[in-house]
Amino acid sequence: MRDLARLLAGSSDLAARGLLGCRLTANGVTVRLTEVEAYAGTGGDPASHAHRGLTKRNAIMFGPPGYAYVYFTYGMHWCMNVVCGPEGVASAVLLRAGEVVEGVETARARRPRVPKDVDLARGPARLCSALGIDGSVYGAALLDGGPVRLAPAPVPVDPAAVCAGPRVGVTGAHDVPWRFWIDGDPTVSVYRPGGIRRRPRTP
């Protein structure tokens, strides 16, 4: 866990790369992270929720690394970030997709309309749904063995297998190549270019 804590204390783009392959466990389900997206802190990243400074919504982002920043979007979906960087910098990594490796039946029960297991956590809202994550997880410590916990990858992802590209669905700094994913993994979400508005679908 010390290595993971050290990773999260660094910059958001390096933390994002290092989170690939890590395990996130909550409510009887474990997901292997296959796609993530980095966001920098105040003033340096117009796509970040902390770009304009401290608010009640983003306050946890300004704290120490290793905590959960969970937010509600489109009036129906929860999304989860891992806070990273030095305290006060307000950077985070959005967890975009993963493979359910434990608790598949539980994840299926939460997402009964999904026909294929590869789609259970394929997208940030779907990932939270499969894990049973909602606003109650906001501010949870992820490295202390609590009910929502982040663990290192049993086998580190080969750096040559990590792809990088533009972030998804943001208008500001959408071309920054801070979305990272494991090449060829079927659980990686579909790319949506920034600035294009689509009607949200049920996760």
C-alpha positions, 0 to 999 in steps of 0.5 A, a space after each residue: 500500500 505504501 507504493 500506492 500511496 506514493 503513486 497517488 501523491 504524485 501528479 495526476 497523469 502519472 497517478 492515472 497510468 499507475 492506477 491501471 490494473 489496480 483493484 477497487 472493491 466495494 459492496 461485494 464487488 471488485 473491479 480491475 481498472 482498465 481505463 482512467 482519466 487525469 485532471 489537474 488542479 486549480 487554474 491549470 485545467 479548465 476541464 477540472 471540477 476544481 478549476 475555479 477554486 474550492 466549493 462544497 462539491 469539490 472540497 475533498 479534492 483539496 485534501 490529501 491523496 487517496 480519498 474518493 471524490 464522488 459526484 452526481 451527473 446528468 441528474 441520474 449517474 454517480 461517477 468516482 474519482 481518486 484524489 491525488 497530488 499534494 494536499 491543496 493541489 486539487 487533482 484527481 483521476 476519474 475511474 472510467 472503466 473496469 473488469 468485474 473480477 469478483 462478485 460478478 453475480 452481485 454486479 449482474 443483479 445491480 445491472 440486470 439489463 446488461 447482456 455481457 459481463 464486459 459491459 458491467 463496468 464499461 464507463 464511469 457511471 456503469 462502474 459505480 453502478 456495478 460497485 454500488 457506489 453513490 454519494 455516501 462514498 464521498 470522502 471515503 479513505 481508499 487505502 486504509 482497508 475500509 469498505 471501499 478500498 483500492 489495492 495495487 495490481 497483483 501483476 503490474 500492467 506493462 507500460 507498453 500496453 498503456 494507451 493515451 488519448 484525449 479526454 471524453 465529453 469535456 469542452 475545456 482542454 478536451 485534446 489533452 491526452 490524459 485518458 489512459 487505457 489498457 490496449 485491447 481490453 474489451 471493457 474500455 469504454 467507447 470514446 466520445 469526443 468533447 463538445 458533442 452533446 448526446 442524450 445520456 443513456 441509462 447505465 
